[in-house]
Amino acid sequence: MILEKLKEKIIEKSKENAEYREILLKDPKAIFEKEAGKKLKDDITIQVEEETPNKVVVVLPSNTEELSDSDLDSVSGGGILDILFG
């Protein structure tokens, strides 16, 4: 499962289940691990922000200059989950 599909799945479940949404906001790493069926690497963090009428969330794309050559190869081949989950 690619990262975008995983995020879509999690967002949809959070729309349908208030308890799931609450856990996602408090412990997003646990939700991502549960849905992916794999443990995230220790140095990976997951941040979930909820937009409200008074709060706008802007997500900046990552600076790819910071990725190693092997990481760039993985990302370009759709292997971002390999980077996150090892």
Secondary structure as UniProt FT lines:
FT   HELIX           3..16
FT   HELIX           18..26
FT   HELIX           28..36
FT   TURN            42..43
FT   TURN            53..54
FT   HELIX           64..66
FT   HELIX           69..76
FT   TURN            77..78
FT   HELIX           80..85
//
